Amino acid sequence: MAWAALWQWLSPPGGSKASASQTPPSSCPICGGILHLLDCLDLNRACEDMKGKVLPACGIPIAYYLCEDCGHCHAPEMAGWSKQRFAEAVYNLDYARVDPDYVQVRPLANATLIAALLDQAGVSLSHLDYGGGSGLLSARLRELGRQSSTLDPYLDDGDGLPVDAQFDLVTAFEVFEHVPDVSALVADLARYTRAEGVVLFSTLLNDGQVLPGHRLDWWYAAPRNGHITLFSAQSLGRALARGGFTLTSLNAGLHLAWKSRPAWLTPALLAQIKNSW
């Protein structure tokens, strides 16, 4: 099937049609494997659509590709957008409509859980909230008397942190699926996490949800939310291994990564983390 015809075939009924001038990426950014065009979604598709359509279709097509080797799924065109383009099309004044919990509900709830984790660790731990947006999670932890800093590479370059800053615990809640450059993400995490530190993060794995030859109807595949990188268990493990990390998934959405597992991360604390989220 010709490239232009394939794009037209993938366009949902009544939806947008992709431009035949767009060319496919050469290889998977995680493993270098062969990519196949999986589906084309309207830019305004959002996670909240599972509860009822939030925004009308805008007619801008976003193509998602699937790696036949590691199962990684991503939207390379959006990955190439500038910060300004993201600000205009995704992270704008309407963003709270497609992710209403991001402003306060999620960061405050996570701050409560992190505070409990820091208390149960039995030692004094420094904390960085990576991709922390407005910094509300860290601000709440400091109000509770904990050591916490925040960094969001979309908003700043870490200028407020010492050049050699490293932390015992780095959190990244709902960050991985947003990143356009996975290698840069892993490099940052490796930079800011101590040798015996831990990264605690959330992102849903696509295993069983994203399948070759099927439409991409998984609710988490939402370009309007900025969900452009959908990891499989294999692609997530491979990506983190580049930074020297070992991945441990507690469930399909909550994960830990470390270079050398610290003594404070006991089986009892692991169980607490798993049962808290």
VOPAGU-2260 file (C-alpha; in pm, 1 decimal, decimal comma):
REM VOPAGU-2260
SITE   aa  ch    i         X         Y         Z
SITE  MET   A    0       0,0       0,0       0,0
SITE  ALA   A    1     136,6     344,1     -90,8
SITE  TRP   A    2     239,1     571,0     196,6
SITE  ALA   A    3     -23,6     836,0     125,1
SITE  ALA   A    4    -295,1     572,7      89,3
SITE  LEU   A    5    -193,9     411,8     418,0
SITE  TRP   A    6    -224,0     739,8     602,7
SITE  GLN   A    7    -568,1     795,1     454,5
SITE  TRP   A    8    -673,8     443,1     553,6
SITE  LEU   A    9    -558,8     502,0     912,0
SITE  SER   A   10    -756,3     824,0     949,9
SITE  PRO   A   11   -1059,5     757,5    1170,3
SITE  PRO   A   12   -1404,0     800,4    1010,2
SITE  GLY   A   13   -1505,3    1163,2    1032,0
SITE  GLY   A   14   -1161,9    1251,2    1168,4
SITE  SER   A   15    -853,4    1409,5    1023,9
SITE  LYS   A   16    -633,9    1285,4     745,5
SITE  ALA   A   17    -259,0    1291,8     774,7
SITE  SER   A   18     -43,9    1469,6     526,0
SITE  ALA   A   19     131,2    1244,7     275,6
SITE  SER   A   20     433,2    1475,7     300,7
SITE  GLN   A   21     513,5    1340,7     645,8
SITE  THR   A   22     783,7    1076,2     631,8
SITE  PRO   A   23     823,2     783,8     870,4
SITE  PRO   A   24    1103,1     781,0    1129,8
SITE  SER   A   25    1395,7     556,4    1047,7
SITE  SER   A   26    1411,1     335,9    1359,0
SITE  CYS   A   27    1297,5     288,0    1717,3
SITE  PRO   A   28    1455,2     546,0    1952,4
SITE  ILE   A   29    1491,4     280,2    2222,4
SITE  CYS   A   30    1631,1     -29,1    2050,7
SITE  GLY   A   31    1687,3      73,3    1688,7
SITE  GLY   A   32    1425,8    -178,2    1573,2
SITE  ILE   A   33    1185,6    -152,9    1282,4
SITE  LEU   A   34     889,9      81,4    1325,2
SITE  HIS   A   35     543,9      41,2    1179,3
SITE  LEU   A   36     278,1     308,1    1152,6
SITE  LEU   A   37      13,9     198,4    1402,0
SITE  ASP   A   38    -259,0     461,8    1397,9
SITE  CYS   A   39    -336,6     827,2    1349,1
SITE  LEU   A   40    -515,8    1015,6    1628,3
SITE  ASP   A   41    -667,5    1360,6    1638,7
SITE  LEU   A   42    -455,1    1600,7    1842,5
SITE  ASN   A   43    -751,1    1679,1    2068,5
SITE  ARG   A   44    -792,6    1321,6    2187,6
SITE  ALA   A   45    -760,7    1332,6    2566,4
SITE  CYS   A   46    -751,2    1091,3    2859,4
SITE  GLU   A   47   -1068,9    1245,3    2997,9
SITE  ASP   A   48   -1251,8    1137,9    2681,5
SITE  MET   A   49   -1310,3     803,1    2852,3
SITE  LYS   A   50   -1565,2     989,5    3066,9
SITE  GLY   A   51   -1712,5    1181,9    2775,7
SITE  LYS   A   52   -1567,8    1389,0    2494,9
SITE  VAL   A   53   -1383,5    1690,9    2635,1
SITE  LEU   A   54   -1276,9    1877,1    2321,9
SITE  PRO   A   55   -1404,4    1850,0    1963,2
SITE  ALA   A   56   -1175,8    1704,6    1696,8
SITE  CYS   A   57    -943,4    1973,6    1564,1
SITE  GLY   A   58    -843,0    1800,2    1241,3
SITE  ILE   A   59    -471,3    1783,9    1324,3
SITE  PRO   A   60    -346,6    1424,6    1284,9
SITE  ILE   A   61     -85,8    1272,8    1514,9
SITE  ALA   A   62      74,8     948,4    1399,0
SITE  TYR   A   63     188,6     683,0    1647,2
SITE  TYR   A   64     446,3     420,0    1554,1
SITE  LEU   A   65     508,0      80,1    1712,0
SITE  CYS   A   66     842,9     -99,0    1728,6
SITE  GLU   A   67     817,3    -461,9    1623,4
SITE  ASP   A   68    1113,9    -555,2    1844,4
SITE  CYS   A   69    1068,0    -389,0    2186,2
SITE  GLY   A   70     704,0    -280,3    2169,0
SITE  HIS   A   71     780,0      87,6    2217,5
SITE  CYS   A   72     507,9     319,5    2086,3
SITE  HIS   A   73     556,5     688,8    2024,6
SITE  ALA   A   74     452,9     993,1    1822,5
SITE  PRO   A   75     773,3    1117,1    1657,3
SITE  GLU   A   76     625,0    1428,1    1498,8
SITE  MET   A   77     520,1    1566,8    1838,3
SITE  ALA   A   78     854,1    1459,1    1983,0
SITE  GLY   A   79    1012,3    1705,9    1743,0
SITE  TRP   A   80     798,5    1998,7    1849,9
SITE  SER   A   81     950,4    2306,4    2011,2
SITE  LYS   A   82     854,1    2416,6    2363,8
SITE  GLN   A   83     658,8    2699,1    2205,3
SITE  ARG   A   84     457,7    2456,5    1992,9
SITE  PHE   A   85     378,9    2244,4    2298,7
SITE  ALA   A   86     275,3    2557,8    2489,0
SITE  GLU   A   87      40,0    2658,9    2210,2
SITE  ALA   A   88    -116,8    2320,3    2135,6
SITE  VAL   A   89     -93,9    2118,2    2458,9
SITE  TYR   A   90      21,9    2293,3    2776,1
SITE  ASN   A   91    -208,7    2591,3    2740,6
SITE  LEU   A   92    -498,5    2736,6    2939,4
SITE  ASP   A   93    -721,9    2443,4    2841,5
SITE  TYR   A   94    -484,6    2182,1    2983,0
SITE  ALA   A   95    -674,4    2156,9    3311,1
SITE  ARG   A   96    -976,4    2040,3    3112,8
SITE  VAL   A   97    -792,1    1731,8    2988,1
SITE  ASP   A   98    -603,7    1665,1    3315,4
SITE  PRO   A   99    -800,0    1825,2    3598,9
SITE  ASP   A  100    -596,6    1656,2    3874,0
SITE  TYR   A  101    -258,4    1796,1    3773,8
SITE  VAL   A  102    -305,8    2138,8    3933,5
SITE  GLN   A  103    -355,8    2034,6    4295,9
SITE  VAL   A  104    -514,2    1693,7    4353,8
SITE  ARG   A  105    -230,1    1475,3    4227,3
SITE  PRO   A  106      70,1    1668,9    4366,8
SITE  LEU   A  107     -86,9    1709,1    4712,0
SITE  ALA   A  108    -187,7    1343,5    4729,9
SITE  ASN   A  109     159,2    1233,6    4620,3
SITE  ALA   A  110     321,1    1467,8    4874,5
SITE  THR   A  111     131,0    1295,1    5154,5
SITE  LEU   A  112     248,4     954,5    5034,4
SITE  ILE   A  113     609,7    1066,8    4988,0
SITE  ALA   A  114     613,3    1217,9    5337,5
SITE  ALA   A  115     504,3     883,2    5480,0
SITE  LEU   A  116     769,6     702,5    5273,7
SITE  LEU   A  117    1043,9     937,1    5396,4
SITE  ASP   A  118     933,9     879,0    5755,2
SITE  GLN   A  119     932,7     500,6    5717,7
SITE  ALA   A  120    1277,6     490,6    5556,2
SITE  GLY   A  121    1438,1     530,0    5897,6
SITE  VAL   A  122    1711,6     761,3    5770,7
SITE  SER   A  123    1723,1    1122,1    5653,3
SITE  LEU   A  124    1668,1    1128,4    5275,5
SITE  SER   A  125    1698,3    1413,1    5028,6
SITE  HIS   A  126    1425,8    1432,3    4764,2
SITE  LEU   A  127    1387,4    1574,9    4413,7
SITE  ASP   A  128    1055,8    1590,4    4231,8
SITE  TYR   A  129    1155,0    1570,6    3864,3
SITE  GLY   A  130     898,3    1710,3    3623,2
SITE  GLY   A  131     733,1    1878,8    3918,1
SITE  GLY   A  132     547,6    2148,9    3724,6
SITE  SER   A  133     456,4    2434,4    3958,1
SITE  GLY   A  134     655,2    2274,2    4240,4
SITE  LEU   A  135     351,0    2218,8    4460,9
SITE  LEU   A  136     453,1    1866,2    4566,9
SITE  SER   A  137     793,5    1981,0    4692,7
SITE  ALA   A  138     648,5    2292,6    4851,7
SITE  ARG   A  139     403,3    2079,1    5047,6
SITE  LEU   A  140     682,1    1845,1    5161,9
SITE  ARG   A  141     886,8    2140,6    5285,3
SITE  GLU   A  142     581,4    2263,6    5476,9
SITE  LEU   A  143     578,8    1921,1    5641,2
SITE  GLY   A  144     945,9    1960,3    5737,1
SITE  ARG   A  145    1101,0    1733,5    5471,8
SITE  GLN   A  146    1397,8    1803,0    5242,7
SITE  SER   A  147    1262,7    1848,0    4890,9
SITE  SER   A  148    1358,6    2025,9    4569,9
SITE  THR   A  149    1182,4    2042,9    4236,5
SITE  LEU   A  150    1293,5    2054,7    3874,6
SITE  ASP   A  151    1087,1    2062,7    3558,0
SITE  PRO   A  152    1295,4    2064,8    3238,2
SITE  TYR   A  153     997,1    2195,7    3042,6
SITE  LEU   A  154     998,3    2507,0    3261,3
SITE  ASP   A  155    1365,8    2541,9    3359,6
SITE  ASP   A  156    1706,6    2381,0    3325,9
SITE  GLY   A  157    1775,6    2319,5    3692,4
SITE  ASP   A  158    1946,7    2655,5    3741,4
SITE  GLY   A  159    1822,8    2665,3    4098,0
SITE  LEU   A  160    2007,8    2344,7    4189,4
SITE  PRO   A  161    2379,6    2312,5    4263,6
SITE  VAL   A  162    2575,4    2180,5    3966,0
SITE  ASP   A  163    2665,0    1861,0    4154,2
SITE  ALA   A  164    2324,2    1813,7    4321,7
SITE  GLN   A  165    2224,9    1451,1    4378,0
SITE  PHE   A  166    1939,6    1301,9    4576,0
SITE  ASP   A  167    1850,8     985,9    4765,4
SITE  LEU   A  168    1498,5     976,6    4624,5
SITE  VAL   A  169    1391,3    1116,1    4288,1
SITE  THR   A  170    1023,4    1107,0    4198,8
SITE  ALA   A  171     876,1    1152,6    3851,1
SITE  PHE   A  172     499,3    1122,2    3858,2
SITE  GLU   A  173     327,9    1118,3    3518,2
SITE  VAL   A  174     643,5    1237,0    3343,9
SITE  PHE   A  175     780,3     954,4    3129,6
SITE  GLU   A  176     489,1     950,4    2884,8
SITE  HIS   A  177     536,1    1323,3    2818,1
SITE  VAL   A  178     904,9    1328,6    2727,5
SITE  PRO   A  179    1006,0    1380,8    2363,8
SITE  ASP   A  180    1365,4    1268,8    2424,7
SITE  VAL   A  181    1391,8     951,9    2633,3
SITE  SER   A  182    1772,9     956,6    2629,9
SITE  ALA   A  183    1776,3    1307,2    2780,7
SITE  LEU   A  184    1530,2    1197,3    3049,2
SITE  VAL   A  185    1740,8     897,6    3150,4
SITE  ALA   A  186    2058,4    1108,4    3148,9
SITE  ASP   A  187    1893,0    1360,3    3381,9
SITE  LEU   A  188    1777,9    1089,2    3619,8
SITE  ALA   A  189    2125,9     937,4    3622,8
SITE  ARG   A  190    2272,0    1280,8    3693,5
SITE  TYR   A  191    2043,7    1366,1    3986,2
SITE  THR   A  192    2014,9    1023,5    4152,3
SITE  ARG   A  193    2286,8     915,9    4394,0
SITE  ALA   A  194    2468,0     588,4    4331,4
SITE  GLU   A  195    2261,3     432,1    4608,2
SITE  GLY   A  196    1951,1     635,3    4535,4
SITE  VAL   A  197    1612,0     541,3    4397,2
SITE  VAL   A  198    1384,9     676,6    4125,6
SITE  LEU   A  199    1014,7     630,5    4201,8
SITE  PHE   A  200     793,8     706,4    3904,3
SITE  SER   A  201     457,5     642,4    3744,7
SITE  THR   A  202     366,2     570,7    3384,4
SITE  LEU   A  203     131,7     307,3    3244,7
SITE  LEU   A  204     287,4      25,2    3043,5
SITE  ASN   A  205     137,8     -49,3    2704,6
SITE  ASP   A  206     166,8    -430,1    2725,8
SITE  GLY   A  207    -165,0    -583,9    2623,7
SITE  GLN   A  208    -305,1    -240,8    2535,5
SITE  VAL   A  209    -111,8    -153,1    2218,8
SITE  LEU   A  210    -116,6    -429,4    1960,7
SITE  PRO   A  211      15,4    -446,4    1603,2
SITE  GLY   A  212    -259,7    -447,1    1343,8
SITE  HIS   A  213    -513,7    -292,2    1582,5
SITE  ARG   A  214    -641,9      61,8    1623,3
SITE  LEU   A  215    -486,0     261,6    1904,4
SITE  ASP   A  216    -796,0     292,8    2122,4
SITE  TRP   A  217    -618,8     279,7    2460,4
SITE  TRP   A  218    -736,5     574,2    2671,5
SITE  TYR   A  219    -379,3     655,2    2778,0
SITE  ALA   A  220    -281,9     725,9    2416,0
SITE  ALA   A  221    -379,8    1091,5    2434,1
SITE  PRO   A  222    -187,3    1352,0    2234,9
SITE  ARG   A  223    -388,1    1637,8    2388,9
SITE  ASN   A  224    -248,4    1535,9    2727,8
SITE  GLY   A  225     101,1    1530,1    2580,8
SITE  HIS   A  226     118,8    1149,3    2600,7
SITE  ILE   A  227     358,4    1092,3    2316,0
SITE  THR   A  228     578,8     814,7    2457,8
SITE  LEU   A  229     405,5     488,9    2553,5
SITE  PHE   A  230     647,9     238,1    2701,8
SITE  SER   A  231     628,4    -137,7    2703,0
SITE  ALA   A  232     791,3    -321,2    2992,3
SITE  GLN   A  233    1076,8    -412,8    2761,1
SITE  SER   A  234    1133,0     -66,9    2616,2
SITE  LEU   A  235    1119,8      93,9    2961,1
SITE  GLY   A  236    1378,4    -148,3    3096,7
SITE  ARG   A  237    1605,0     -94,1    2797,6
SITE  ALA   A  238    1578,7     283,5    2821,9
SITE  LEU   A  239    1668,0     291,4    3190,7
SITE  ALA   A  240    1955,8      49,1    3141,0
SITE  ARG   A  241    2126,1     320,5    2935,0
SITE  GLY   A  242    2165,5     517,2    3256,4
SITE  GLY   A  243    2287,1     217,7    3453,4
SITE  PHE   A  244    1949,0     162,3    3619,4
SITE  THR   A  245    1775,8    -162,0    3707,0
SITE  LEU   A  246    1397,2    -145,6    3669,9
SITE  THR   A  247    1149,8    -294,9    3915,2
SITE  SER   A  248     781,8    -253,7    3829,8
SITE  LEU   A  249     548,7    -278,0    4128,0
SITE  ASN   A  250     247,0    -284,7    3897,3
SITE  ALA   A  251     155,5    -166,3    3546,9
SITE  GLY   A  252     174,9     197,1    3650,3
SITE  LEU   A  253     423,9     230,8    3937,9
SITE  HIS   A  254     795,9     164,0    3906,0
SITE  LEU   A  255    1130,2     188,8    4083,3
SITE  ALA   A  256    1476,8     218,9    3934,5
SITE  TRP   A  257    1817,8     214,8    4097,9
SITE  LYS   A  258    2183,1     167,0    4015,0
SITE  SER   A  259    2264,8       3,3    4348,3
SITE  ARG   A  260    1975,6     -77,0    4576,0
SITE  PRO   A  261    2010,9     119,7    4901,0
SITE  ALA   A  262    1988,8     -47,6    5239,8
SITE  TRP   A  263    1697,8     175,7    5341,9
SITE  LEU   A  264    1477,6      28,8    5065,6
SITE  THR   A  265    1373,9    -273,4    5268,2
SITE  PRO   A  266    1116,3    -534,6    5161,6
SITE  ALA   A  267     874,7    -383,6    5413,0
SITE  LEU   A  268     917,4     -35,8    5263,0
SITE  LEU   A  269     874,9    -176,7    4912,8
SITE  ALA   A  270     548,7    -335,9    5020,6
SITE  GLN   A  271     434,3      -6,0    5171,0
SITE  ILE   A  272     507,2     180,2    4848,1
SITE  LYS   A  273     322,8     -77,9    4641,5
SITE  ASN   A  274      18,1     -72,2    4866,0
SITE  SER   A  275       4,4     307,1    4899,6
SITE  TRP   A  276     -37,4     403,4    4535,1
